[in-house]
């Protein structure tokens, strides 16, 4: 079975539509996006000659890495908006991105390919006063053999470098995310979803 790579960077942008800027005045820039994630996503996708799908708006507007209905899909200021406004945000910014990636994954699987989806993110080195002792986290679902094999291969490759690489840290690999939603729709035989987390 042919293996096909695909990359996404859900939190690539800090951009906000002008009328929403006032909602987030005073919020630190790092809260708007995953600093550095797009840079390494571009490098990896170019090296593997793979497609890269990029989020065009800040996660403060709507989080492309969260499932519909998740408590963190919208930031607190957007939660206060009327339902009609939130529906418009989903229709304009969320669903086009998610549906485009889903369509590509589905098409490749229908062609008999195995899709390896790498979702690229970054995290702040210190959180709630505690320093995170990890440089790169490789997140996956331990119950899916394809993801276990892929994640361990990535970890072995990275450990030749003088950096701290950990599996399912600083977050759990089964927590809600873009790849998590696809796991519910595609079998382990045809879909591998890995989330990379790189220390900023």
C-alpha positions as CSV (number, residue, x, y, z in Angstrom):
1,X,0.0,0.0,0.0
2,X,1.4,3.4,-1.0
3,X,1.9,5.8,1.9
4,X,0.9,9.4,1.3
5,X,1.9,12.3,3.6
6,X,-0.2,15.3,4.4
7,X,0.6,18.2,6.8
8,X,-1.7,20.7,8.5
9,X,-0.9,23.8,10.6
10,X,-4.2,24.8,12.3
11,X,-2.7,27.6,14.4
12,X,-0.4,29.1,11.7
13,X,-1.9,32.6,11.7
14,X,-2.4,35.4,14.2
15,X,-4.7,37.3,11.9
16,X,-8.1,38.4,12.9
17,X,-10.9,40.0,10.8
18,X,-10.8,43.7,11.6
19,X,-14.1,43.8,13.3
20,X,-12.9,41.3,15.8
21,X,-9.7,43.0,16.8
22,X,-11.3,45.0,19.6
23,X,-12.5,41.7,21.2
24,X,-8.8,40.8,21.9
25,X,-7.1,44.0,22.7
26,X,-4.4,43.5,25.4
27,X,-4.1,39.7,24.8
28,X,-0.6,38.5,24.4
29,X,0.4,37.8,20.8
30,X,1.5,34.2,21.6
31,X,-2.1,33.4,22.5
32,X,-3.2,34.1,19.0
33,X,-1.2,31.4,17.2
34,X,1.5,28.7,17.5
35,X,4.8,30.6,17.1
36,X,7.2,28.8,14.8
37,X,4.8,26.0,13.8
38,X,4.3,27.2,10.3
39,X,8.0,27.5,9.7
40,X,8.8,23.9,10.5
41,X,5.6,22.7,8.8
42,X,6.8,24.2,5.6
43,X,10.2,22.6,5.9
44,X,8.8,19.2,6.6
45,X,6.2,19.3,3.8
46,X,8.7,20.5,1.3
47,X,11.2,17.8,2.2
48,X,8.5,15.2,1.8
49,X,6.9,16.9,-1.2
50,X,3.6,16.8,0.6
51,X,0.6,19.0,0.7
52,X,0.4,21.5,3.6
53,X,-3.0,23.0,4.7
54,X,-2.7,26.3,6.6
55,X,-5.2,27.9,9.0
56,X,-5.6,31.6,7.8
57,X,-7.2,33.1,11.0
58,X,-6.2,33.2,14.7
59,X,-7.4,30.4,16.9
60,X,-9.0,33.1,19.1
61,X,-11.7,33.5,16.4
62,X,-12.3,29.7,16.1
63,X,-9.9,26.8,16.9
64,X,-9.4,24.7,13.8
65,X,-7.9,22.0,16.0
66,X,-11.1,21.5,18.1
67,X,-14.2,19.5,17.3
68,X,-17.6,21.1,16.9
69,X,-19.2,21.5,20.3
70,X,-15.8,21.4,22.2
71,X,-15.6,23.9,25.0
72,X,-12.5,25.4,23.5
73,X,-13.8,25.7,19.9
74,X,-14.4,29.4,20.6
75,X,-12.5,31.8,22.9
76,X,-14.4,33.5,25.7
77,X,-15.1,36.7,23.8
78,X,-16.5,34.8,20.9
79,X,-18.6,32.7,23.1
80,X,-20.5,35.8,24.1
81,X,-21.4,36.5,20.5
82,X,-24.9,35.7,19.3
83,X,-25.4,32.2,17.9
84,X,-25.9,33.6,14.4
85,X,-22.5,35.2,14.6
86,X,-20.8,32.0,15.7
87,X,-22.5,30.1,12.9
88,X,-21.2,32.6,10.4
89,X,-17.7,32.2,11.8
90,X,-17.9,28.4,11.4
91,X,-19.2,28.6,7.9
92,X,-16.6,31.1,6.7
93,X,-13.5,30.0,8.6
94,X,-13.9,26.6,10.2
95,X,-15.8,24.3,7.9
96,X,-13.9,25.2,4.6
97,X,-10.6,24.2,6.2
98,X,-11.8,21.0,7.9
99,X,-13.8,19.9,4.8
100,X,-10.9,20.5,2.4
101,X,-8.5,18.3,4.5
102,X,-11.1,15.7,5.0
103,X,-11.8,15.5,1.2
104,X,-8.2,15.0,0.4
105,X,-7.7,12.3,3.0
106,X,-10.9,10.5,1.8
107,X,-9.8,10.7,-1.8
108,X,-6.4,9.2,-1.2
109,X,-7.8,6.4,1.0
110,X,-10.3,5.6,-1.7
111,X,-7.4,5.3,-4.1
112,X,-5.9,2.6,-1.8
113,X,-3.3,4.8,-0.2
114,X,-2.4,5.0,3.5
115,X,-2.4,8.6,4.7
116,X,0.0,9.9,7.3
117,X,-1.4,13.2,8.6
118,X,1.0,15.3,10.6
119,X,-0.6,18.2,12.5
120,X,2.0,20.8,13.4
121,X,1.9,22.8,16.6
122,X,4.1,24.5,19.1
123,X,3.9,25.3,22.9
124,X,5.2,27.8,25.3
125,X,8.3,26.6,27.3
126,X,6.7,27.6,30.7
127,X,3.1,27.1,31.7
128,X,1.5,28.2,35.0
129,X,4.9,28.8,36.5
130,X,6.3,25.4,35.6
131,X,9.0,24.8,33.0
132,X,8.2,22.1,30.4
133,X,11.1,19.7,30.2
134,X,10.5,18.6,26.6
135,X,11.6,20.0,23.3
136,X,9.5,18.0,20.9
137,X,6.4,16.0,21.7
138,X,5.1,13.3,19.4
139,X,1.4,12.8,20.1
140,X,-0.5,9.7,19.0
141,X,-3.2,7.1,20.0
142,X,-1.5,4.1,21.7
143,X,-4.5,1.9,20.7
144,X,-3.7,2.4,17.0
145,X,-0.8,0.2,15.8
146,X,-0.1,2.3,12.8
147,X,0.3,5.4,14.9
148,X,2.5,3.6,17.5
149,X,4.9,2.5,14.8
150,X,5.0,5.9,13.1
151,X,5.5,7.8,16.3
152,X,8.3,5.5,17.5
153,X,10.0,5.9,14.1
154,X,9.8,9.7,14.4
155,X,11.2,9.6,18.0
156,X,14.1,7.3,17.0
157,X,15.0,9.7,14.2
158,X,14.9,12.8,16.4
159,X,16.8,11.3,19.3
160,X,20.1,11.5,17.3
161,X,19.8,15.2,18.1
162,X,20.7,16.8,21.5
163,X,17.1,17.5,22.3
164,X,14.4,16.1,24.6
165,X,11.8,14.1,22.7
166,X,8.9,12.5,24.4
167,X,5.8,10.6,23.4
168,X,2.4,12.1,24.3
169,X,3.9,15.1,26.1
170,X,3.3,17.8,27.0
171,X,-0.3,16.8,26.0
172,X,-2.2,13.5,25.7
173,X,-2.3,12.0,22.3
174,X,-5.9,11.1,22.6
175,X,-7.2,14.6,23.5
176,X,-9.5,16.3,21.1
177,X,-7.9,17.6,18.0
178,X,-8.0,17.5,14.2
179,X,-6.3,14.1,13.9
180,X,-8.5,12.8,16.7
181,X,-11.7,13.5,14.8
182,X,-10.3,11.7,11.7
183,X,-9.5,8.6,13.8
184,X,-13.2,8.2,14.4
185,X,-13.8,8.2,10.6
186,X,-10.9,6.3,9.1
187,X,-9.5,2.9,10.1
188,X,-6.0,2.4,11.5
189,X,-5.2,0.5,8.4
190,X,-5.7,3.6,6.2
191,X,-5.1,6.6,8.4
192,X,-2.3,7.6,10.8
193,X,-2.7,10.8,12.7
194,X,0.3,12.3,14.5
195,X,0.4,15.7,16.2
196,X,3.8,17.3,16.6
197,X,4.4,19.8,19.4
198,X,7.6,21.8,19.3
199,X,8.8,23.9,22.2
200,X,8.9,27.6,21.2
